[in-house]
Amino acid sequence: MAVALVGCGQKETSKGTSSPGTPSPGKADTAVKQGTSKAGGPEFVLKYAEANAYDNDNTAKAGEYFCKRVEELTDGRVKVEFYPGGQLGANERQYGEQMMAGVLDFAHVNAASIESLVPDLGILNVPFLIKGPDHYARIWSTKAGEYLQKKMNEKNLTVIGWFYCGDRNIFSKRPVKSLEDLNGLKLRTMQSEVIMDAWKALGAAPVPMPYGEVYSALQTGTVDAAENHSFAYSAMKFYEVAKYYNLTKHQGCSCMIVASSQTLKKLPDDLRNAVLQAGAEASAWLRGFNTLGWPSQLEWLKGKGVTIVEFDPKGVEEKIKPVHDKVAQKYGEIYQAIVDVAPKK
């Protein structure tokens, strides 16, 4: 399976292949709808949920690419309807629950967003553990990758594309240049115990909240800062209320395209294989998109009045060591497998 870089975020619908305002699938829905149309029409009509806004967001574009490739690879026998911008709900944890129940077919989710459903994914969210996209890619050929795949499968979830969303950085209303600037910083985080523990260790005041509330929270001063990769920062227009983009590179945004295992089981072998191939191709497509897009993205942000701030990591490793030690004690050889494939200093 190809592994790539992707992003995570969510807001209003900007563009897509489906109608805005489509309700979330209810428990009475059947995720896989076998077609009864005339010859030549799709045999299966499936749904793909994406919380990110479409415009200027790499994960949403990868999702659209996946949906189109499924249709092409199956000669139209499978149609995957694409719903970006939170049209099926902006909560990625709910996407996970719906796929587990078999009422949603596919979704892009962040590992932190579904950590409460698959707790072992928390190891991917430890700040300052994964050292960039190459390190992230290596993990999936180790014992750690096999372990995480197994834990997903136990919850009726099948990962068909692992995405490194890019480096997550802090964006804020004042510059964050060093560890000292983190002291007391009201920082919006995802609802992840290990992430909040890490920021507390570094002196910040983590404030977990839904991603869709971040813009207004920054606007009103409920939080001083939040964090995400540059594509999500621009897609959500956070630069309007947080003019500093600080290159902390504290975490890889560990995202994935996930399928309901029930959906895959209902597909004939040839169609199932086509879906898996589309997931791998979407991963490869994202790798190229992000490699080309990162430098130009920062220049684009500067044009919007954003100040790009270099962050000095001095002292971070020492402060965060107790959090890493706790994770190492919990996961043992799984943690060590991740560390062993990290790039050498």
FIZA-740424 format. One record per residue (C-alpha): residue number from 0; residue in three letters; x, y, z. Coordinates in nm, 3 decimals. Layout:
N
REC num residu      c1      c2      c3
REC NUM    ALA       X       Y       Z
...
This chain:
345
REC num residu      c1      c2      c3
REC   0    MET   0.000   0.000   0.000
REC   1    ALA   0.138   0.340  -0.093
REC   2    VAL   0.175   0.583   0.195
REC   3    ALA   0.148   0.958   0.157
REC   4    LEU   0.101   1.298   0.312
REC   5    VAL  -0.235   1.454   0.378
REC   6    GLY  -0.419   1.707   0.594
REC   7    CYS  -0.703   1.738   0.840
REC   8    GLY  -0.957   2.011   0.902
REC   9    GLN  -1.318   2.101   0.851
REC  10    LYS  -1.560   2.382   0.782
REC  11    GLU  -1.815   2.496   0.528
REC  12    THR  -1.878   2.322   0.199
REC  13    SER  -1.705   2.488  -0.091
REC  14    LYS  -1.720   2.240  -0.371
REC  15    GLY  -1.795   1.876  -0.431
REC  16    THR  -1.966   1.621  -0.643
REC  17    SER  -2.277   1.605  -0.427
REC  18    SER  -2.555   1.832  -0.313
REC  19    PRO  -2.498   2.055  -0.008
REC  20    GLY  -2.692   1.992   0.306
REC  21    THR  -2.717   1.615   0.266
REC  22    PRO  -2.817   1.472   0.605
REC  23    SER  -2.596   1.231   0.797
REC  24    PRO  -2.680   0.869   0.729
REC  25    GLY  -2.921   0.739   0.989
REC  26    LYS  -2.920   0.398   1.154
REC  27    ALA  -3.197   0.283   0.923
REC  28    ASP  -2.983   0.354   0.615
REC  29    THR  -2.791   0.085   0.435
REC  30    ALA  -2.439   0.201   0.359
REC  31    VAL  -2.402  -0.013   0.048
REC  32    LYS  -2.692   0.040  -0.188
REC  33    GLN  -2.706  -0.220  -0.461
REC  34    GLY  -2.827  -0.052  -0.776
REC  35    THR  -3.143  -0.150  -0.959
REC  36    SER  -3.093   0.092  -1.246
REC  37    LYS  -3.090   0.003  -1.615
REC  38    ALA  -2.798  -0.183  -1.766
REC  39    GLY  -2.486   0.031  -1.764
REC  40    GLY  -2.567   0.202  -1.434
REC  41    PRO  -2.372   0.143  -1.112
REC  42    GLU  -2.428  -0.181  -0.925
REC  43    PHE  -2.324  -0.020  -0.597
REC  44    VAL  -2.363   0.341  -0.480
REC  45    LEU  -2.142   0.423  -0.181
REC  46    LYS  -2.073   0.731   0.031
REC  47    TYR  -1.746   0.901   0.124
REC  48    ALA  -1.745   1.154   0.410
REC  49    GLU  -1.490   1.434   0.432
REC  50    ALA  -1.490   1.697   0.709
REC  51    ASN  -1.246   1.927   0.529
REC  52    ALA  -1.360   2.213   0.313
REC  53    TYR  -1.281   2.141  -0.051
REC  54    ASP  -1.108   2.461  -0.157
REC  55    ASN  -0.731   2.462  -0.108
REC  56    ASP  -0.734   2.147   0.105
REC  57    ASN  -0.522   1.849   0.006
REC  58    THR  -0.718   1.578   0.192
REC  59    ALA  -1.045   1.678   0.030
REC  60    LYS  -0.885   1.673  -0.313
REC  61    ALA  -0.741   1.328  -0.240
REC  62    GLY  -1.086   1.207  -0.140
REC  63    GLU  -1.233   1.330  -0.465
REC  64    TYR  -0.948   1.160  -0.652
REC  65    PHE  -1.024   0.832  -0.472
REC  66    CYS  -1.393   0.847  -0.561
REC  67    LYS  -1.321   0.912  -0.928
REC  68    ARG  -1.062   0.633  -0.945
REC  69    VAL  -1.304   0.380  -0.798
REC  70    GLU  -1.554   0.459  -1.070
REC  71    GLU  -1.285   0.439  -1.340
REC  72    LEU  -1.130   0.116  -1.213
REC  73    THR  -1.468  -0.056  -1.190
REC  74    ASP  -1.593   0.071  -1.528
REC  75    GLY  -1.879   0.247  -1.354
REC  76    ARG  -2.001  -0.058  -1.162
REC  77    VAL  -1.922   0.124  -0.834
REC  78    LYS  -2.003   0.490  -0.778
REC  79    VAL  -1.871   0.663  -0.466
REC  80    GLU  -2.056   0.984  -0.385
REC  81    PHE  -1.820   1.244  -0.240
REC  82    TYR  -1.942   1.465   0.047
REC  83    PRO  -1.676   1.722   0.153
REC  84    GLY  -1.706   2.012   0.394
REC  85    GLY  -1.887   1.820   0.667
REC  86    GLN  -2.201   1.753   0.463
REC  87    LEU  -2.239   1.420   0.643
REC  88    GLY  -2.146   1.580   0.975
REC  89    ALA  -1.821   1.750   1.070
REC  90    ASN  -1.725   1.506   1.346
REC  91    GLU  -1.471   1.249   1.234
REC  92    ARG  -1.532   1.035   1.542
REC  93    GLN  -1.892   0.997   1.426
REC  94    TYR  -1.764   0.888   1.087
REC  95    GLY  -1.575   0.613   1.264
REC  96    GLU  -1.882   0.506   1.458
REC  97    GLN  -2.095   0.502   1.143
REC  98    MET  -1.843   0.291   0.954
REC  99    MET  -1.818   0.050   1.247
REC 100    ALA  -2.197   0.015   1.232
REC 101    GLY  -2.194  -0.025   0.854
REC 102    VAL  -2.405   0.284   0.780
REC 103    LEU  -2.122   0.481   0.616
REC 104    ASP  -1.887   0.334   0.356
REC 105    PHE  -1.573   0.550   0.350
REC 106    ALA  -1.425   0.851   0.527
REC 107    HIS  -1.104   1.040   0.573
REC 108    VAL  -1.023   1.062   0.945
REC 109    ASN  -0.740   1.176   1.165
REC 110    ALA  -0.596   0.914   1.400
REC 111    ALA  -0.652   1.149   1.694
REC 112    SER  -1.018   1.195   1.602
REC 113    ILE  -1.094   0.824   1.636
REC 114    GLU  -0.848   0.750   1.916
REC 115    SER  -1.140   0.708   2.155
REC 116    LEU  -1.271   0.429   1.928
REC 117    VAL  -0.933   0.264   1.867
REC 118    PRO  -0.724   0.375   2.168
REC 119    ASP  -0.397   0.231   2.040
REC 120    LEU  -0.393   0.489   1.760
REC 121    GLY  -0.289   0.732   2.032
REC 122    ILE   0.073   0.632   1.979
REC 123    LEU   0.064   0.811   1.641
REC 124    ASN  -0.040   1.135   1.809
REC 125    VAL   0.250   1.175   2.051
REC 126    PRO   0.402   1.518   1.980
REC 127    PHE   0.768   1.518   1.872
REC 128    LEU   0.774   1.139   1.818
REC 129    ILE   0.730   1.093   1.441
REC 130    LYS   1.006   1.271   1.250
REC 131    GLY   0.850   1.358   0.917
REC 132    PRO   0.689   1.177   0.622
REC 133    ASP   0.970   0.928   0.555
REC 134    HIS   0.964   0.813   0.917
REC 135    TYR   0.586   0.783   0.908
REC 136    ALA   0.601   0.574   0.590
REC 137    ARG   0.850   0.331   0.744
REC 138    ILE   0.625   0.259   1.042
REC 139    TRP   0.377   0.057   0.835
REC 140    SER   0.633  -0.210   0.748
REC 141    THR   0.717  -0.266   1.116
REC 142    LYS   0.554  -0.457   1.399
REC 143    ALA   0.391  -0.128   1.502
REC 144    GLY   0.216  -0.094   1.167
REC 145    GLU   0.090  -0.451   1.175
REC 146    TYR  -0.038  -0.402   1.528
REC 147    LEU  -0.232  -0.086   1.443
REC 148    GLN  -0.385  -0.243   1.132
REC 149    LYS  -0.504  -0.535   1.346
REC 150    LYS  -0.659  -0.304   1.606
REC 151    MET  -0.850  -0.119   1.334
REC 152    ASN  -0.978  -0.445   1.187
REC 153    GLU  -1.106  -0.554   1.528
REC 154    LYS  -1.340  -0.252   1.518
REC 155    ASN  -1.484  -0.335   1.176
REC 156    LEU  -1.263  -0.073   1.012
REC 157    THR  -1.026  -0.132   0.721
REC 158    VAL  -0.755   0.120   0.641
REC 159    ILE  -0.712   0.154   0.265
REC 160    GLY  -0.477   0.454   0.268
REC 161    TRP  -0.242   0.584   0.537
REC 162    PHE  -0.169   0.954   0.499
REC 163    TYR   0.097   1.172   0.656
REC 164    CYS  -0.089   1.500   0.646
REC 165    GLY   0.220   1.712   0.674
REC 166    ASP   0.381   1.872   0.976
REC 167    ARG   0.142   2.022   1.225
REC 168    ASN   0.244   2.370   1.338
REC 169    ILE   0.100   2.620   1.582
REC 170    PHE  -0.089   2.919   1.442
REC 171    SER  -0.151   3.199   1.685
REC 172    LYS  -0.239   3.559   1.760
REC 173    ARG   0.117   3.626   1.881
REC 174    PRO   0.450   3.474   1.774
REC 175    VAL   0.567   3.149   1.930
REC 176    LYS   0.944   3.146   1.889
REC 177    SER   1.056   2.924   2.177
REC 178    LEU   0.953   2.705   2.468
REC 179    GLU   0.912   3.018   2.679
REC 180    ASP   0.638   3.147   2.449
REC 181    LEU   0.433   2.832   2.516
REC 182    ASN   0.391   2.914   2.885
REC 183    GLY   0.021   2.967   2.956
REC 184    LEU  -0.069   2.964   2.585
REC 185    LYS  -0.437   2.868   2.549
REC 186    LEU  -0.395   2.614   2.272
REC 187    ARG  -0.683   2.434   2.107
REC 188    THR  -0.605   2.066   2.075
REC 189    MET  -0.780   1.750   1.962
REC 190    GLN  -0.955   1.540   2.225
REC 191    SER  -0.657   1.313   2.287
REC 192    GLU  -0.513   1.239   2.631
REC 193    VAL  -0.156   1.199   2.510
REC 194    ILE  -0.168   1.523   2.310
REC 195    MET  -0.302   1.721   2.605
REC 196    ASP  -0.045   1.565   2.840
REC 197    ALA   0.233   1.665   2.604
REC 198    TRP   0.128   2.029   2.578
REC 199    LYS   0.084   2.053   2.954
REC 200    ALA   0.438   1.922   2.993
REC 201    LEU   0.558   2.199   2.761
REC 202    GLY   0.380   2.467   2.965
REC 203    ALA   0.079   2.535   2.741
REC 204    ALA  -0.286   2.525   2.851
REC 205    PRO  -0.457   2.278   2.612
REC 206    VAL  -0.824   2.345   2.533
REC 207    PRO  -0.992   2.051   2.355
REC 208    MET  -1.282   2.152   2.131
REC 209    PRO  -1.442   2.051   1.800
REC 210    TYR  -1.248   2.173   1.500
REC 211    GLY  -1.548   2.355   1.362
REC 212    GLU  -1.545   2.590   1.663
REC 213    VAL  -1.180   2.695   1.632
REC 214    TYR  -1.228   3.000   1.408
REC 215    SER  -1.477   3.167   1.642
REC 216    ALA  -1.271   3.067   1.948
REC 217    LEU  -0.969   3.244   1.804
REC 218    GLN  -1.184   3.540   1.706
REC 219    THR  -1.328   3.582   2.058
REC 220    GLY  -1.009   3.502   2.249
REC 221    THR  -1.137   3.175   2.395
REC 222    VAL  -0.806   3.034   2.272
REC 223    ASP  -0.481   3.208   2.178
REC 224    ALA  -0.372   2.949   1.927
REC 225    ALA  -0.446   2.621   1.753
REC 226    GLU  -0.240   2.383   1.541
REC 227    ASN  -0.259   2.209   1.207
REC 228    HIS  -0.073   2.174   0.881
REC 229    SER  -0.056   2.465   0.640
REC 230    PHE  -0.317   2.338   0.392
REC 231    ALA  -0.584   2.315   0.662
REC 232    TYR  -0.478   2.652   0.806
REC 233    SER  -0.532   2.816   0.469
REC 234    ALA  -0.845   2.620   0.371
REC 235    MET  -1.018   2.723   0.694
REC 236    LYS  -0.902   3.085   0.656
REC 237    PHE  -0.754   3.083   1.005
REC 238    TYR  -0.503   3.341   0.881
REC 239    GLU  -0.783   3.597   0.916
REC 240    VAL  -0.784   3.562   1.297
REC 241    ALA  -0.438   3.414   1.370
REC 242    LYS  -0.165   3.587   1.170
REC 243    TYR   0.136   3.391   1.297
REC 244    TYR   0.222   3.048   1.157
REC 245    ASN   0.493   2.904   1.381
REC 246    LEU   0.702   2.616   1.245
REC 247    THR   0.700   2.398   1.557
REC 248    LYS   0.677   2.078   1.350
REC 249    HIS   0.557   1.911   1.666
REC 250    GLN   0.355   1.632   1.515
REC 251    GLY   0.278   1.456   1.195
REC 252    CYS  -0.087   1.471   1.105
REC 253    SER  -0.160   1.098   1.095
REC 254    CYS  -0.459   1.054   0.869
REC 255    MET  -0.615   0.772   0.672
REC 256    ILE  -0.886   0.671   0.431
REC 257    VAL  -1.096   0.414   0.612
REC 258    ALA  -1.359   0.176   0.478
REC 259    SER  -1.630  -0.002   0.668
REC 260    SER  -1.529  -0.368   0.670
REC 261    GLN  -1.896  -0.450   0.612
REC 262    THR  -1.893  -0.252   0.290
REC 263    LEU  -1.585  -0.433   0.159
REC 264    LYS  -1.731  -0.773   0.245
REC 265    LYS  -2.043  -0.698   0.038
REC 266    LEU  -1.840  -0.623  -0.274
REC 267    PRO  -1.733  -0.898  -0.516
REC 268    ASP  -1.361  -0.970  -0.512
REC 269    ASP  -1.282  -0.776  -0.829
REC 270    LEU  -1.462  -0.464  -0.708
REC 271    ARG  -1.310  -0.490  -0.362
REC 272    ASN  -0.963  -0.508  -0.516
REC 273    ALA  -1.039  -0.201  -0.727
REC 274    VAL  -1.135  -0.006  -0.414
REC 275    LEU  -0.810  -0.108  -0.243
REC 276    GLN  -0.613  -0.005  -0.551
REC 277    ALA  -0.787   0.334  -0.556
REC 278    GLY  -0.689   0.387  -0.193
REC 279    ALA  -0.324   0.314  -0.272
REC 280    GLU  -0.333   0.545  -0.575
REC 281    ALA  -0.490   0.827  -0.374
REC 282    SER  -0.202   0.792  -0.128
REC 283    ALA   0.054   0.821  -0.406
REC 284    TRP  -0.131   1.119  -0.556
REC 285    LEU  -0.119   1.300  -0.221
REC 286    ARG   0.252   1.240  -0.189
REC 287    GLY   0.313   1.431  -0.510
REC 288    PHE   0.062   1.703  -0.425
REC 289    ASN   0.221   1.783  -0.090
REC 290    THR   0.579   1.764  -0.213
REC 291    LEU   0.505   2.029  -0.475
REC 292    GLY   0.262   2.229  -0.266
REC 293    TRP   0.446   2.296   0.062
REC 294    PRO   0.690   2.573  -0.049
REC 295    SER   0.430   2.754  -0.258
REC 296    GLN   0.179   2.723   0.024
REC 297    LEU   0.399   2.921   0.263
REC 298    GLU   0.450   3.190  -0.001
REC 299    TRP   0.075   3.204  -0.056
REC 300    LEU   0.022   3.253   0.318
REC 301    LYS   0.275   3.536   0.326
REC 302    GLY   0.069   3.704   0.058
REC 303    LYS  -0.228   3.689   0.297
REC 304    GLY  -0.033   3.883   0.560
REC 305    VAL   0.084   3.580   0.757
REC 306    THR   0.416   3.595   0.941
REC 307    ILE   0.608   3.266   0.920
REC 308    VAL   0.795   3.213   1.248
REC 309    GLU   1.089   2.975   1.294
REC 310    PHE   1.058   2.790   1.626
REC 311    ASP   1.365   2.710   1.840
REC 312    PRO   1.313   2.357   1.983
REC 313    LYS   1.576   2.401   2.255
REC 314    GLY   1.458   2.238   2.578
REC 315    VAL   1.157   2.063   2.423
REC 316    GLU   1.308   1.712   2.426
REC 317    GLU   1.388   1.733   2.798
REC 318    LYS   1.043   1.868   2.891
REC 319    ILE   0.850   1.612   2.691
REC 320    LYS   1.059   1.309   2.794
REC 321    PRO   0.824   1.203   3.078
REC 322    VAL   0.535   1.182   2.829
REC 323    HIS   0.742   0.972   2.589
REC 324    ASP   0.856   0.750   2.876
REC 325    LYS   0.493   0.689   2.975
REC 326    VAL   0.405   0.594   2.618
REC 327    ALA   0.710   0.368   2.593
REC 328    GLN   0.609   0.189   2.913
REC 329    LYS   0.255   0.136   2.783
REC 330    TYR   0.345   0.012   2.434
REC 331    GLY   0.683  -0.152   2.487
REC 332    GLU   0.810  -0.307   2.163
REC 333    ILE   0.548  -0.122   1.956
REC 334    TYR   0.688   0.214   2.070
REC 335    GLN   1.042   0.087   2.018
REC 336    ALA   0.960  -0.024   1.663
REC 337    ILE   0.862   0.335   1.579
REC 338    VAL   1.175   0.478   1.738
REC 339    ASP   1.400   0.226   1.561
REC 340    VAL   1.296   0.340   1.213
REC 341    ALA   1.332   0.712   1.288
REC 342    PRO   1.588   0.901   1.077
REC 343    LYS   1.928   0.929   1.243
REC 344    LYS   2.032   1.269   1.371
